[in-house]
Amino acid sequence: MATQRALTNPFRRKILPCLRCHSMSRRASTFNGMTELSEDVDPSSSMQIAGPSEEHVKSFDPVARSRRRGKQLPSSRYRYRPPKYYRGPLHPHQPPPPSHPSSRLFTPGPFSLPRLEQTYHSTLAPDLLTLMYTHHPPGTLPGPSPPRLRSWDGSSPYHKNRPLRAPRGTPVLPLLQRPITFRNIPRLEKIHVHSFLKEAGGTDGSAYLHVAGMVIQAITNVRAKVFEAKKSIVGFNLRKGKPCAVGVELKGEDMYCFLSKVVDVVMPRIKDYKGVSGGSGDGSGNLAFGFAPDTVGSFPEVEVNYDA
């Protein structure tokens, strides 16, 4: 160690005075003013070269130069065109998101919000967040969640080694739910309008399907799709794979317009209507209800075709 220090110390003694002298000279050069160049600056640098003359500046006109060009450049040279095919996440050319105007999947709009959607954003969403929000102070973790399956009380010897029981009131295990925050407030995602026709199994089944499809298209503004039977039913004269129903799936503006029409126009016209049963859904956010054939005539698009 002694020999190593003896070898390194003289080197340090030689370097330190040079660094001090270099810093002192730099301070002196900055103190003299900006007119005198520092020793670190090369005298033949660009700082001493004069700028372009006024005649050269006035003669620079890129627009006039482009007009004098004999053949104009194609417009696609200055325009970004997304790739036609997606070649994976590792490809250097990635398509823009669908919300970007240059995307091939871009859809302009919405230009106006339906009244029901405005009511959701202004009234329902804040109320739902207030009712379902659970606050956890910063730095604290939420407590352990309760068990989803029930255990046996052990009152009988037959309870030993039995599997856990299902939740009380239903044999189906409910879906896991994320804690409600401002990012995942419950909202309406889609509506499926479906109509099953037991007459579709007869000889004139195609006529019933055409009429039901036109009615659904008129009240939903979406073209209906035909569904086939998954199994044979002797009572309805249906065979497996034979068309038996029509339906549509609504999203976005069509969904809100259809729901507002049902709530504001159709339901008030039903005599002694008690409303939609709360137990008609599956408890995981899905709700199902139906109308009688005579109630469908209350839709304005269908009622206009009736004789007075």
DRENVEXNU-21709 format. One record per atom (N, C-alpha, C): x, y, z; residue in one letter. Coordinates in steps of 0.1 Angstrom, whole numbers, padded with zeros to 4 digits, always signed. Example, Ala and Ser with C-alpha at 12.3 -4.5 7.8 and 13.67 -1.06 7.14 Angstrom:
2
+0132-0057+0078a +0123-0045+0078a +0132-0033+0078a +0128-0022+0071s +0137-0011+0071s +0129+0000+0079s 
END
This chain:
308
+0008-0012+0000m +0000+0000+0000m +0009+0012+0000m +0020+0012+0007a +0029+0023+0008a +0035+0027-0006a +0039+0016-0013t +0044+0019-0026t +0034+0024-0036t +0022+0019-0034q +0011+0024-0043q +0008+0039-0041q +0007+0043-0028r +0005+0057-0025r +0016+0066-0030r +0029+0061-0028a +0040+0068-0033a +0040+0070-0048a +0035+0061-0055l +0034+0062-0069l +0023+0071-0074l +0012+0071-0066t +0000+0079-0071t +0001+0094-0066t +0006+0096-0055n +0007+0110-0050n +0014+0120-0058n +0026+0116-0064p +0033+0126-0073p +0024+0129-0085p +0017+0120-0090f +0009+0122-0102f -0002+0132-0098f -0008+0131-0087r -0018+0141-0083r -0012+0154-0081r +0000+0155-0075r +0006+0168-0073r +0009+0175-0086r +0012+0167-0096k +0015+0174-0109k +0002+0178-0116k -0009+0171-0114i -0021+0175-0122i -0028+0186-0115i -0029+0187-0102l -0037+0197-0096l -0033+0211-0099l -0020+0215-0099p -0017+0228-0102p -0021+0232-0116p -0020+0223-0125c -0025+0226-0139c -0039+0229-0140c -0047+0221-0132l -0062+0224-0132l -0065+0237-0126l -0058+0241-0116r -0060+0254-0109r -0056+0265-0119r -0045+0264-0126c -0041+0274-0135c -0051+0275-0147c -0056+0264-0151h -0066+0264-0162h -0079+0271-0158h -0083+0269-0145s -0095+0275-0141s -0093+0290-0138s -0081+0294-0134m -0078+0308-0132m -0078+0315-0145m -0072+0309-0155s -0071+0316-0168s -0085+0317-0174s -0094+0307-0172r -0108+0308-0177r -0115+0320-0170r -0113+0321-0157r -0120+0332-0150r -0115+0346-0155r -0102+0346-0157a -0096+0359-0162a -0102+0363-0176a -0103+0353-0184s -0108+0355-0198s -0122+0360-0197s -0131+0354-0189t -0145+0359-0188t -0146+0372-0181t -0137+0375-0173f -0137+0388-0166f -0134+0400-0175f -0125+0397-0185n -0121+0408-0194n -0132+0413-0203n -0142+0405-0205g -0154+0410-0213g -0156+0400-0225g -0167+0403-0233m -0170+0394-0244m -0162+0398-0256m -0155+0410-0256t -0148+0413-0268t -0135+0405-0270t -0129+0401-0259e -0117+0392-0260e -0122+0378-0259e -0118+0370-0269l -0122+0356-0270l -0114+0348-0260l -0120+0338-0254s -0113+0329-0245s -0102+0321-0252s -0093+0316-0244e -0083+0307-0249e -0088+0294-0254e -0100+0290-0249d -0106+0277-0253d -0112+0278-0267d -0115+0290-0272v -0122+0291-0285v -0112+0292-0296v -0114+0285-0306d -0105+0285-0318d -0107+0298-0325d -0096+0305-0328p -0098+0318-0335p -0104+0317-0349p -0104+0306-0355s -0110+0304-0368s -0123+0297-0367s -0131+0300-0357s -0144+0293-0355s -0155+0301-0362s -0167+0296-0362s -0178+0302-0369s -0182+0315-0362s -0178+0318-0350m -0182+0330-0343m -0176+0342-0350m -0165+0341-0358q -0159+0352-0364q -0163+0353-0379q -0171+0344-0384i -0176+0344-0398i -0188+0353-0399i -0189+0362-0408a -0200+0370-0410a -0212+0363-0415a -0224+0367-0412g -0237+0361-0416g -0240+0363-0430g -0251+0358-0435p -0254+0360-0450p -0258+0374-0452p -0255+0379-0464s -0258+0393-0468s -0273+0394-0470s -0278+0407-0471e -0292+0410-0473e -0297+0406-0486e -0288+0407-0496e -0292+0402-0510e -0295+0387-0510e -0286+0380-0503h -0288+0365-0503h -0301+0361-0495h -0304+0369-0485v -0316+0366-0477v -0328+0369-0485v -0329+0380-0493k -0340+0383-0501k -0342+0374-0513k -0331+0368-0517s -0332+0359-0529s -0337+0345-0525s -0337+0342-0512f -0342+0329-0508f -0357+0329-0507f -0363+0322-0517d -0378+0320-0518d -0381+0306-0522d -0384+0297-0512p -0386+0283-0515p -0399+0281-0523p -0409+0290-0521v -0422+0289-0528v -0420+0291-0543v -0412+0302-0546a -0410+0305-0560a -0401+0294-0567a -0392+0288-0559r -0384+0277-0564r -0392+0265-0567r -0402+0262-0559s -0411+0250-0561s -0420+0253-0574s -0424+0265-0576r -0432+0268-0588r -0423+0267-0601r -0411+0270-0600r -0402+0269-0612r -0398+0255-0615r -0401+0245-0606r -0398+0231-0608r -0407+0226-0619r -0401+0219-0628g -0408+0214-0640g -0419+0204-0636g -0416+0194-0628k -0425+0184-0623k -0427+0185-0609k -0440+0187-0605q -0443+0188-0591q -0442+0175-0583q -0438+0175-0571l -0437+0163-0563l -0451+0158-0559l -0452+0145-0558p -0466+0139-0554p -0470+0144-0540p -0483+0145-0539s -0488+0150-0526s -0486+0140-0515s -0485+0127-0519s -0484+0117-0508s -0470+0117-0502s -0461+0125-0508r -0447+0126-0502r -0448+0133-0489r -0457+0143-0487y -0458+0150-0475y -0470+0146-0466y -0476+0135-0470r -0488+0130-0463r -0485+0116-0457r -0489+0115-0444y -0486+0102-0438y -0498+0092-0442y -0494+0081-0447r -0504+0070-0450r -0502+0058-0442r -0512+0054-0433p -0510+0043-0425p -0509+0030-0433p -0502+0020-0428p -0500+0008-0436p -0514+0001-0438p -0515-0006-0449k -0528-0012-0453k -0530-0025-0444k -0519-0032-0441y -0520-0044-0433y -0512-0043-0420y -0517-0048-0410y -0510-0048-0397y -0500-0060-0396y -0487-0056-0395r -0476-0066-0395r -0471-0070-0381r -0478-0067-0371g -0474-0071-0357g -0469-0059-0349g -0468-0060-0336p -0463-0049-0328p -0448-0046-0329p -0440-0055-0335l -0426-0052-0336l -0422-0046-0349l -0432-0044-0358h -0428-0038-0371h -0426-0023-0369h -0416-0017-0377p -0413-0003-0375p -0424+0006-0379p -0433+0002-0388h -0444+0011-0392h -0457+0006-0385h -0461+0014-0375q -0473+0011-0368q -0484+0020-0372q -0496+0014-0373p -0508+0022-0376p -0512+0031-0365p -0517+0043-0368p -0522+0052-0357p -0534+0047-0350p -0538+0052-0338p -0550+0047-0332p -0562+0050-0340p -0573+0043-0338p -0585+0046-0346p -0591+0059-0344p -0588+0066-0333s -0593+0080-0330s -0585+0090-0338s -0574+0087-0344h -0566+0097-0352h -0572+0098-0366h -0573+0111-0371p -0579+0113-0384p -0572+0106-0396p -0559+0103-0394s -0552+0096-0405s -0554+0081-0405s -0561+0076-0395s -0563+0061-0394s -0573+0057-0405s -0571+0044-0410r -0580+0038-0419r -0593+0035-0412r -0593+0033-0399l -0605+0030-0391l -0612+0042-0385l -0607+0054-0388f -0613+0066-0382f -0627+0068-0386f -0636+0071-0377t -0650+0074-0379t -0653+0088-0373t -0656+0098-0381p -0659+0111-0375p -0671+0111-0367p -0671+0119-0357g -0683+0120-0348g -0679+0116-0334g -0689+0116-0325p -0703+0120-0327p -0704+0135-0327p -0713+0140-0336f -0715+0154-0337f -0725+0159-0327f -0733+0151-0321s -0743+0155-0311s -0745+0143-0302s -0748+0145-0289l -0751+0135-0280l -0766+0133-0278l -0771+0121-0277p -0785+0119-0274p -0788+0124-0260p -0801+0127-0258r -0805+0133-0245r -0802+0124-0233r -0804+0111-0235l -0802+0101-0225l -0787+0100-0221l -0778+0101-0231e -0764+0101-0228e -0759+0113-0221e -0765+0125-0225q -0762+0137-0217q -0766+0136-0203q -0778+0130-0200t -0783+0128-0187t -0773+0119-0179t -0768+0109-0186y -0759+0099-0179y -0746+0107-0174y -0740+0114-0183h -0728+0121-0180h -0730+0132-0170h -0741+0139-0170s -0743+0150-0161s -0749+0147-0148s -0757+0136-0147t -0764+0133-0135t -0762+0119-0130t -0763+0109-0138l -0763+0095-0133l -0748+0091-0130l -0739+0094-0138a -0725+0090-0135a -0720+0096-0121a -0722+0109-0118p -0718+0113-0105p -0725+0107-0093p -0738+0104-0095d -0746+0097-0085d -0741+0083-0083d -0738+0076-0093l -0734+0062-0092l -0720+0062-0085l -0711+0071-0089l -0698+0072-0082l -0699+0074-0068l -0709+0083-0064t -0711+0086-0050t -0716+0074-0042t -0725+0067-0048l -0731+0055-0041l -0721+0043-0040l -0713+0041-0050m -0705+0029-0050m -0690+0031-0047m -0686+0043-0045y -0671+0046-0043y -0667+0042-0029y -0656+0036-0027t -0650+0032-0014t -0637+0039-0014t -0635+0048-0004h -0623+0055-0003h -0613+0048+0005h -0600+0047+0001h -0589+0042+0008h -0579+0053+0009h -0575+0057+0022p -0566+0068+0023p -0552+0064+0017p -0545+0074+0012p -0532+0072+0006p -0523+0064+0016p -0516+0054+0011g -0507+0046+0019g -0513+0035+0026g -0526+0033+0025t -0533+0021+0031t -0538+0012+0021t -0538-0001+0024l -0543-0011+0015l -0557-0015+0019l -0565-0019+0009p -0579-0024+0013p -0578-0036+0021p -0588-0038+0029g -0589-0050+0037g -0591-0063+0029g -0589-0074+0035p -0591-0087+0028p -0606-0089+0024p -0608-0094+0012s -0621-0096+0007s -0628-0108+0013s -0641-0108+0016p -0647-0120+0022p -0647-0132+0013p -0647-0144+0018p -0647-0156+0010p -0659-0157+0001p -0658-0161-0011r -0668-0162-0021r -0677-0175-0019r -0671-0185-0014l -0678-0198-0011l -0680-0200+0004l -0691-0206+0007r -0695-0208+0022r -0690-0221+0026r -0685-0222+0038s -0680-0234+0044s -0692-0241+0052s -0690-0253+0055w -0700-0261+0063w -0697-0258+0078w -0708-0259+0085d -0707-0256+0100d -0702-0267+0108d -0701-0279+0102g -0696-0291+0109g -0706-0297+0119g -0719-0294+0118s -0729-0300+0127s -0731-0315+0124s -0728-0319+0112s -0730-0333+0108s -0717-0340+0105s -0715-0352+0108p -0702-0359+0103p -0701-0360+0088p -0712-0358+0081y -0711-0359+0066y -0705-0346+0060y -0704-0336+0068h -0698-0323+0063h -0683-0324+0061h -0677-0334+0067k -0662-0335+0066k -0658-0338+0051k -0648-0331+0047n -0642-0332+0033n -0652-0329+0022n -0662-0322+0025r -0671-0318+0015r -0666-0305+0008r -0669-0303-0005p -0665-0290-0011p -0673-0279-0006p -0668-0267-0007l -0675-0255-0002l -0688-0253-0009l -0697-0246-0002r -0710-0244-0008r -0711-0231-0016r -0721-0231-0025a -0722-0219-0033a -0728-0207-0025a -0727-0195-0030p -0733-0184-0023p -0748-0186-0020p -0752-0179-0010r -0766-0180-0005r -0775-0174-0015r -0786-0181-0019g -0796-0176-0028g -0794-0179-0043g -0782-0184-0047t -0780-0187-0061t -0770-0198-0062t -0772-0207-0071p -0761-0217-0073p -0750-0213-0082p -0750-0201-0087v -0740-0196-0096v -0731-0187-0089v -0718-0188-0091l -0708-0180-0084l -0708-0166-0091l -0710-0155-0085p -0710-0142-0091p -0697-0138-0096p -0696-0129-0106l -0684-0125-0112l -0676-0116-0103l -0663-0116-0104l -0655-0107-0096l -0657-0092-0101l -0658-0083-0092q -0660-0069-0096q -0648-0060-0091q -0644-0051-0099r -0633-0042-0095r -0639-0031-0087r -0631-0025-0078p -0636-0014-0070p -0640-0002-0079p -0651+0004-0077i -0656+0015-0085i -0648+0028-0082i -0642+0033-0093t -0636+0046-0093t -0641+0054-0104t -0635+0066-0106f -0639+0075-0117f -0636+0070-0130f -0628+0059-0131r -0624+0053-0144r -0633+0042-0149r -0640+0036-0140n -0649+0025-0144n -0662+0026-0138n -0669+0037-0139i -0682+0039-0135i -0692+0030-0143i -0701+0023-0137p -0710+0015-0145p -0718+0023-0156p -0718+0018-0168r -0724+0025-0178r -0730+0015-0188r -0739+0019-0197l -0745+0011-0207l -0736+0008-0218l -0733-0004-0221e -0724-0008-0232e -0731-0012-0245e -0741-0021-0244k -0748-0025-0256k -0762-0031-0252k -0771-0031-0262i -0784-0036-0261i -0786-0046-0272i -0791-0057-0269h -0795-0068-0279h -0810-0069-0279h -0815-0066-0291v -0830-0068-0293v -0832-0081-0301v -0840-0090-0295h -0841-0103-0301h -0856-0106-0302h -0860-0113-0312s -0874-0118-0314s -0874-0132-0319s -0880-0141-0311f -0881-0155-0315f -0895-0157-0321f -0895-0165-0332l -0908-0167-0339l -0910-0182-0340l -0920-0187-0333k -0923-0201-0333k -0930-0205-0346k -0936-0195-0353e -0942-0197-0366e -0931-0200-0377e -0918-0197-0374a -0908-0198-0384a -0906-0213-0388a -0911-0222-0380g -0909-0236-0384g -0919-0241-0394g -0930-0233-0397g -0940-0238-0406g -0936-0236-0421g -0945-0237-0429t -0942-0236-0444t -0940-0221-0448t -0947-0212-0441d -0945-0198-0444d -0935-0191-0434d -0926-0199-0429g -0917-0193-0419g -0908-0181-0424g -0905-0182-0437s -0896-0171-0442s -0904-0157-0442s -0917-0158-0444a -0925-0146-0444a -0925-0139-0430a -0927-0148-0420y -0926-0142-0406y -0913-0136-0403y -0902-0143-0407l -0889-0138-0405l -0886-0124-0412l -0891-0123-0424h -0890-0110-0431h -0897-0099-0424h -0910-0101-0420v -0918-0091-0413v -0911-0087-0400v -0906-0097-0392a -0900-0094-0379a -0887-0086-0381a -0880-0090-0392g -0867-0083-0395g -0870-0068-0398g -0880-0066-0406m -0883-0052-0410m -0888-0044-0399m -0896-0050-0389v -0900-0042-0378v -0889-0039-0368v -0880-0048-0366i -0868-0046-0358i -0859-0035-0364i -0857-0036-0377q -0849-0026-0384q -0855-0012-0383q -0868-0011-0383a -0875+0002-0383a -0874+0008-0369a -0874+0000-0358i -0874+0006-0345i -0860+0008-0339i -0850+0001-0345t -0837+0002-0340t -0827+0009-0350t -0831+0011-0362n -0822+0017-0372n -0810+0009-0376n -0810-0004-0373v -0799-0013-0376v -0805-0026-0383v -0798-0030-0393r -0803-0042-0401r -0803-0054-0392r -0813-0062-0392a -0815-0074-0384a -0807-0086-0389a -0803-0095-0381k -0796-0107-0384k -0805-0119-0381k -0804-0129-0389v -0812-0141-0387v -0803-0151-0378v -0810-0158-0368f -0804-0168-0360f -0810-0181-0362f -0802-0192-0362e -0807-0205-0364e -0808-0213-0351e -0817-0223-0351a -0820-0231-0339a -0808-0240-0336a -0804-0240-0323k -0793-0248-0319k -0797-0263-0316k -0810-0265-0314k -0814-0279-0312k -0829-0280-0317k -0833-0292-0319s -0847-0294-0325s -0857-0294-0313s -0868-0287-0316i -0880-0286-0307i -0892-0291-0314i -0898-0302-0309v -0909-0308-0316v -0922-0300-0315v -0924-0294-0303g -0936-0286-0301g -0937-0274-0310g -0925-0268-0313f -0925-0256-0322f -0922-0260-0337f -0921-0272-0339n -0918-0277-0353n -0905-0271-0358n -0895-0271-0349l -0882-0266-0353l -0872-0277-0355l -0863-0275-0364r -0852-0284-0366r -0839-0277-0363r -0829-0285-0360k -0816-0279-0357k -0810-0273-0369k -0805-0261-0368g -0799-0254-0380g -0809-0246-0388g -0822-0246-0385k -0832-0239-0393k -0834-0225-0387k -0836-0214-0395p -0838-0201-0390p -0851-0200-0382p -0849-0193-0370c -0861-0193-0361c -0862-0179-0354c -0852-0170-0355a -0853-0158-0348a -0845-0147-0356a -0847-0134-0352v -0840-0123-0357v -0836-0114-0346v -0825-0107-0347g -0820-0098-0336g -0810-0089-0341g -0807-0078-0333v -0797-0068-0336v -0789-0065-0323v -0778-0060-0325e -0770-0055-0314e -0767-0041-0315e -0771-0033-0306l -0770-0018-0306l -0759-0013-0297l -0752-0003-0303k -0741+0003-0295k -0741+0018-0299k -0736+0026-0290g -0734+0040-0293g -0747+0048-0294g -0748+0057-0304e -0760+0066-0305e -0773+0058-0308e -0772+0047-0316d -0784+0039-0318d -0789+0033-0305d -0780+0029-0296m -0784+0023-0284m -0791+0033-0275m -0786+0045-0273y -0792+0055-0265y -0806+0059-0270y -0806+0061-0283c -0819+0065-0290c -0830+0055-0288c -0826+0042-0289f -0836+0031-0287f -0841+0031-0273f -0832+0031-0264l -0835+0031-0249l -0844+0042-0245l -0841+0054-0250s -0849+0066-0246s -0863+0065-0252s -0864+0059-0264k -0877+0057-0270k -0885+0047-0262k -0879+0036-0257v -0886+0026-0250v -0891+0032-0236v -0882+0040-0230v -0886+0045-0217v -0896+0057-0217v -0894+0065-0227d -0903+0077-0228d -0916+0076-0236d -0916+0066-0245v -0928+0065-0254v -0935+0052-0252v -0928+0040-0252v -0935+0027-0252v -0940+0024-0238v -0931+0024-0228m -0935+0020-0214m -0946+0028-0208m -0947+0041-0210p -0959+0048-0204p -0972+0044-0211p -0972+0038-0223r -0984+0035-0229r -0990+0021-0225r -0982+0013-0218i -0986+0000-0213i -0995+0002-0201i -1007-0004-0202k -1017-0003-0192k -1013-0012-0180k -1013-0006-0168d -1010-0012-0155d -0996-0019-0156d -0987-0011-0161y -0973-0016-0162y -0966-0014-0149y -0960-0025-0143k -0954-0024-0130k -0939-0022-0131k -0934-0020-0143g -0920-0018-0144g -0912-0031-0146g -0899-0029-0148v -0890-0040-0150v -0886-0046-0137v -0887-0059-0136s -0884-0066-0123s -0869-0065-0121s -0865-0062-0109g -0851-0062-0105g -0844-0075-0105g -0852-0086-0104g -0846-0100-0104g -0845-0106-0118g -0848-0098-0128s -0848-0104-0142s -0834-0105-0147s -0824-0099-0141g -0810-0100-0146g -0802-0111-0139g -0790-0112-0142d -0781-0122-0136d -0773-0117-0125d -0774-0105-0120g -0767-0099-0109g -0753-0095-0113g -0749-0095-0125s -0736-0091-0130s -0736-0080-0140s -0747-0072-0140g -0748-0061-0149g -0757-0063-0161g -0762-0075-0163n -0771-0078-0174n -0785-0078-0170n -0794-0071-0177l -0808-0070-0174l -0816-0074-0187l -0827-0082-0185a -0835-0087-0196a -0849-0085-0193a -0857-0080-0203f -0871-0078-0202f -0877-0079-0216f -0890-0082-0217g -0896-0083-0230g -0909-0076-0231g -0915-0075-0243f -0928-0069-0246f -0937-0079-0253f -0950-0077-0251a -0959-0085-0258a -0960-0081-0273a -0965-0089-0282p -0966-0085-0296p -0975-0072-0298p -0986-0070-0290d -0994-0058-0291d -0986-0046-0286d -0977-0047-0277t -0969-0036-0272t -0960-0030-0282t -0955-0039-0291v -0945-0034-0302v -0952-0024-0311v -0966-0025-0312g -0972-0015-0320g -0972-0001-0314g -0967+0001-0302s -0966+0014-0296s -0954+0022-0300s -0945+0016-0307f -0933+0023-0313f -0938+0032-0324f -0933+0044-0324p -0938+0054-0335p -0936+0049-0349p -0925+0041-0351e -0922+0036-0365e -0932+0026-0369e -0938+0018-0360v -0948+0008-0363v -0962+0014-0362v -0964+0023-0353e -0978+0028-0352e -0982+0036-0364e -0972+0043-0371v -0976+0051-0382v -0981+0042-0394v -0979+0029-0394n -0984+0021-0405n -0998+0015-0402n -1003+0017-0389y -1016+0012-0386y -1027+0022-0392y -1038+0016-0395d -1050+0024-0399d -1056+0031-0387d -1061+0043-0389a -1067+0051-0378a -1080+0044-0373a 
END
